[in-house]
Amino acid sequence: MLPYFLYGKKTTLSYILFAMTKKHEHWGSKLGFIMATAGAAVGLGSLWKFPYVAGANGGGAFVLLYIIFTFAIGLPVFIGELIIGRKTQKSSVLAFPSLRKDGDNWKGLGWLNFLTTLFILSYYCVIAGWVLSYIFMSLSKFSDGKTPEQIQAAFELLSSSPGITILWFALYLLINLGIICSGIKKGIEHFAKILMPALFVILIGLFLYSITMPGFSEALEFVFAPKFEMLSSQGVLAALGMAFFTLSVGLGINITYGSYMQKAENIPNNAMIITAMTIFVSLIAALVIFPVVFTFGFAPEAGPGLIFKTLPVVFAKLPATILLSTAFFALVLFAALTSTIALLEVLVANVIENFSISRTKAAAMLTLLIFFVGLPSAVSNSDALFPSWSTIYSKSFFDTIDYISSNWMLPFSALFTAIFIGWFTDKKDIKKEFGTGTHLGAVALPWFFMVKYIAPLLVIIIILQEAGLIKM
């Protein structure tokens, strides 16, 4: 036990002594790590974003490319981030510098991870708050006696009601805060072991129900029959971007969760299991949503409003509306929660390591910060704050933050992470860490080639296309 005055002084010595005496947490089991990391990857990306992006890009061909890109490009970078985390036992801000002699030059990449995570989490929690509201609305039978137009208008009313949106946004943040404050084993790992099996049970139950629907065969063909004439060059890039998005590459999640791994863990094997689980959930989610869409003649490219506008109309036409609707939104909530817990943990872990404060204090401060950063997104569909934003920036505040973080910050973060692994780490050390705890050491060379050359090249193409510098 160190004397109190050593903690109280804002000196390098006190910081070092604090860090030396602070025990780094680890996962309690392999299952806990897989459930937590798979939950971070699955999230709203698989249940909310993947179906509507696949629908907007023609279905089967997009899905096929997404699967190929996920295993060939997303998985190698995913493995690289886990390796960085386990080798350094640090979160992103300190992990990158600790692998280099000129380490301070790479702190900026860790902070880019941090800011990207903060911005994504700020609007992600707003969406999750709406999901919470829809569970309550489903239990209240909000669609009874309403026309399809009135049911769809309910989302517009909800999203443009600042007080109600803020209420659910704040409540959702408090749920995350409670879990994070409990720590790694008793908090994140414990709840991941509950939430992920519950997610799978509900998802499979809804899938089995969707099989009985007239539109299932059409949905099956739409998702699995590649029609490349329906896929644009932009759709190809969207499939690549989705491969990074669904694996949470470039956010610091995998580095942070990797830092909680034991040395005996098999990183390549675990990463492949998690990747397969992510793809499985994405595909099953599409086969839950598209059968009901096709059964009632809705357009598969309905966009981001698919789960809030289109599906409630469909649920209202089915027997056991309250059960199906509530189960579906509970599924989406569980997926969102496993992701936002991971995103918040990235922020908390970095603040703990960089500023030497307790987990509870860090989590409380960051939850408050997320609330204030997310407040403009929560009220962006009303005139409560920044009423001229859409006129000036051509997008709502919500859409602006989504666009900047997803289309610019995340690709750059993923790009620099791949470049760091491939070009600025000690090749022998990284390959040795790759082979620790696994019999797959022989594939370290092709893995390193993909991270060093292929992944950066493809991400650069995405960025150049987004900037309008190349046309495809």
N, C-alpha and C positions, 0 to 999 in steps of 0.2 A: 504494500500500500504506500503510495507516494504522499509526501507532505502536501497539504492543501495549497500552500503558497505557490507550488510549482504549476498547479493547474490555473491558478488565478492570474499569473503573469502572462502577458501577451508576448511571449518570446519564442524564438526558435526552439530553445531547450524544452520549454513546457509542451510545445506542440509535439516534438519528437518523443518525449516521455509519455504523453497521452497516447500517441499512436502505438508505442511499444507495448503498453499495458492493455490496449483494447484488443480483445479477442475477435478475430474475424469469424463470422457465422458460416455454417455450411448446411447443405441439405441433409435431412435425416435419413433419406433413402433414395435409391435410384428412381423408384416410382414417383416419389415426391418431385424430384427434378423434372422428370418427363411430363408429369401432369401440369406443373407450373409453367414450364417453358412451352409446352404445346398449347396451353391456355393462352399464353401471351401471344402466340402466333395465330391461333384460330380467330378469336375476337370478332369484332364487327367487320373486319376485312373479309372474312369468309362468309358470314351470314348476311351482311348488309351490302357491302361493296361488290363482292365477286358476282353475285347473281345479276345485278343490274348492268355491270360492265360487260359481262359475258353476253347478256341480252342485247346490249347496244352494239356489240361487235360480231353478231351473227352466230353465236353459239359454238358449235362443234369445233371449227377450225381454231377459234380463239382458245377454247378449252385445251385442245391438243398442244398448242404452242405454250400455253401457261404451264402445263405439266412438264414439258420438255425444258423450258427455261427455269422452272423451279428446281429441278434436279440437277441441271447442267450448270446453272449460273448462281441461283439463289443459295442452294445448298453449300457450295464451296465457300462463299463469303460467310454464311452462317457458321460453318465449322471454324473458319478463321477467327471470328469474333469470340466463340466459345474458348478457343485456344488462348487468345489474348487474356481473357478473363481468368481462366484457370492458372495460367503461368504466372500472372502478376498478382493474383488475389486482390485486385483493385477494380473499382469502377472506372468508367471511360476517361474522366478528366485526368486521373493519375496513372491509368493503365498504359496509355500510349507513351507518355514521357518516360516511364520506367523501363521501357524496352530500348531506349536510345540514349547515347551519351549527350546528345544535344536535345535532351528531353523537353525542355521548356518550349521549344519551337512547335511541339506537337500538342501542347495543352489546348490550343485553339480548336483542334478537331474534337477533343472531348467536350469542350463547351458548345460546339456546334451540335453534337449529339444531345446535349442538355437542353439547349434552346429549342431544337426541333421537337424533342419529346414534350417540352412544356407547351408549345403552341398546339401540337396535335392533341394533347391531353385536354387542353382548355375547351376545344369544341367537341371533342369525343365525348366528354362528360355531359355536354348539353344534349347530344343525341341520346345518350344513355338515360338522361333524365326524362326525355320524351318517352322512351321505352317503359320506364317506371310508370309514367302517367297512363300509358296505353294498357298496362296490366290492370291498373285501377279502373280505367274506363271499361275494359272488357268485363271485369267483375260487376260493374255497374250497369251492364247491358246497354251501352251508349248507342248501339246501332239499331236497337229495337224500334220498329215503326218509322225508320228514316229511309229516304230515297238514297240511291247510290251517290248522287251529287251532294247530299247532306252529310253522308258518311265521309266522303273525301274532304269536304269542307271543314270537318272537325280538326284535321291536322293544321290547316291554315289558321283556324281560330286558336288552337293551342300554341303554335309557334309564334303567333303575333300577340300573345297575351304575356307581357313581360313578368307580371307578378307570379303567375302559375308556373311559367317556365323556370324562373329563378328558384321557386320553391323546390321543384323536383331536381334541378341542377344541384342545389345546396344539399338536399337530402342524399343524393347519390354520392357526392363528395364525402359526406360524413361516414357513409358505409365503407368507402375505401380507406378513410383515415383510421377507422376502428380496426380494420384488418392489418394495415401496415404497422400500426403501433404495437401489434402483438409479436412482431419479429418474423424471422424466416421460417423456423420450424412450426411455431405455434400459430403463426398468422398466415403467411402466403402459402406455405406447403400444406398446412392443415385444410385451408379452405379450397385449395386447388384439388385436393383429393376428394372433396365433396362436390364441388361445382362441375368438374370435368365429367365424372361419371353421370351426374344428373343431366348435364348437357347431352351426352351421348344417348341416354335413355329417352329423353324427350325427342331428340332428333330422329332416332330410329322409329319411335312410335308414330311421329308425324309422317315419316317416309312410308311406313307400312300403310298408313291411311291413304297417302297420295297414290299408292299403287292401284287402289280401287277406283280412282277417278277416271272418267272418259278421256281426259287430256294427257294421261300418263305416257302413252305410247308416243304421242307427238312430242312431249317434253323429252323423252328418252332419245328420240331421233335428233331433236334440236341440240341437246347437250353433247351427244357422242358421235353424231354423223358429221364429219368435217365437210364443210362447203366453202372451199377457199375463195370462190368467187364473191362471197359475202364479206370477206375479210379485207380491210384496207391496210395500207402500210402503217397508218396510225394505230390500227388495231393490233398489229404485230408488236409495236412499241408498248401499247397498253398491256399486252400479255406479259412482256418483260418487266414492266413496272409493277404489275400485280404480283409477280413472283417475288420481288423484293418486299413489297408491302405486306403480303400475308405472312412472310417469315420474320417480319420486324427487323430487317437488316438496316443498319445505319442509325438506329435509335439508341444504342447503348444497352438495350435490354439483354442481348445475348452476352455481352461482355460482363454485365453485372451479374446475371444468373450463372455465367461460367465461373465467376470468381467464388461462388458458393459451392463449386464442385470439389469432390475429393480427387486426389491424383489417380486413384485406381479406376475412375470412371472411364468408360469407352466412348470418347467424344464422337468419332465418325459413326459408330453404330447408333448411339442415342440420337444424333442429329438426323440420321436417315429415318428413324422411327418417328420423330417429331414432324419431319417433312411429310412423310406418308400420311400421318394423322391429319395434318393441315389440309392436304389435297383431298383426303377422304371427306372431311367435314365440308369443304367447299363444294364438292360434287354432290354430296347428299343434300346439302342446303338448296342447291339448284334444283334437285329432283323433288324437293318438298314444295318449292315456290312455283316452278314453271307448270306442273300439272294443274294447279288451281288457276293459274293465269290462262292456260290454253283451254281449259274446260269451259271457262266463261267468256272466252273471246277477247281477253285483254292483250295489249301489245307487250311482248317480252322486253322491249327496250324502254320500259316505263320510267327508268331513271332512278335517282336517289329516293324518290317518293314511293317506290314500289312497296316497301313494307308498311308504310304509314298511310298510304292512300288507296292503293290497289287491293292489297290483301284484306284489309278490314271489310271492303265491299264484298269480296268473295266469301269471307267467313260468315257474313250475314246471310248468305244464300244457302249455307250448309246446315245440316242437322248438328245439334250439340255445339252451336255457335260459341257459347260462353266458354266451353271446355277447350275447343280448338284454338280460339283466339287467345285465351289466357295462357295456354300451354306454349303457343308459338312465341308470344312476347316474353314469357319466362325464359325460353330458350335463348332468345336474343339478349336478354338481360344477363344471363349467366356467362355468355360469350363475351359481352362487353366488360363484365366485371373481371374476368380472368386477364383481360388485356390491360385495363386501366390500373389494376393492382401492379402489374409489371411496369407500366409507364411511370407510375408514382414512385415505385421502388428505385428506379433509375435516378430520379431526382433526389430522393431521400439519401440513398447510398453515397452519392457524390457530395452532398452537403455535409453528411457525417464525416466523410474522409477528409474533406478540404477545410472544414471549419471546426472540427472536433467538438461537436455538440451531440446531445443525446438523440436517440431515434424519435422519441415522442415529440421533443421540441422541434426537430427538423421536419417531421411529418405535419405537425400543426401549422408551422410557418409556411410550408409549401402548399398545403391545402388552401390556406388563406390567399396565397399568391395566385394559385390556379383559379380560385373563385373570381378574383379581380381581373385577371387576364381574360377569363372566359365570359365575364359579364357582358361585354359588348356583343359577343356571339349569341348569348342567350336572348338578348333583346333586339337582335339585328333585323327581325321581321316586323318590328314596330318602330315608331318614331320616338321611343323613350330616350335613345342615346344616339348621337351622330346621325340625325335625320337626313343629312345631305350625302352620307357616305356613298350610297349606290349611284347617285348622280355623278359624283366626282370620280369614283374608282370603277364604275361599270359593274360592280358586284356588291352584294351585301357584305357586311363585315365578316359574317360567318364564312361565306364563300371565299372571301379574300384570304383569310387565315388558312382555310383548307387548301386553297390553290398554292399559296406561297410555301407552306410547310410540306405539302405532298409532292408538288411539281418542281420545286426548286431546292429547298433545304434538304429534304430526304435523299434525292438523287446525288447531290453534292456530298452529303455525309457518307452515303454508301460508296461513292467513287473514291473519296479520300481514304476511307477505311481499307478498300481493296488495294489501293496504291501503297498504303502504309505496310500492309501485310506482305505484298509481293515485292516491294522495292526498298523498304527501309528497315525491315527487321533482319535479324541474323537467320539466314536460310537454314543453317544446321540446327539452331535452337528450336525454330518453329517446327521443322520436320520431326525433331526428337519429341517435342510436346505432342505432335499429331499421333506419333506411334505409341505414346505412353498409355498403358491400359487397354491396348487393342492389338489384334492380330492383323489389322488392315494397314500396317505400316508401308506395305508395298505400293499402295495407291497414293502415297504422299506426293510423289513426283507429278502425276497428272493433276492431282488436286491443286498443287502449288502453281502449275502452269495455267490452270483456269482462273485462279485468283489474280495472278500476276498480269496476264495478257487479255484474256477473253472478257472477264467481267468489267474491267475498266473501259475497254473499247466499246462495249455495248451500252454502258451507262453514259459515256460521252456522246454516243449517237442520240440517246434519249434527250440529253440536255440540249444538244445542238438543234434537234428537231423542235423541241419546245421553244427555243429561242428564235425559231424561224430561219436559222442559218442554213439548214438543209431541208429539202423537200423530198418526201418519199411517197 
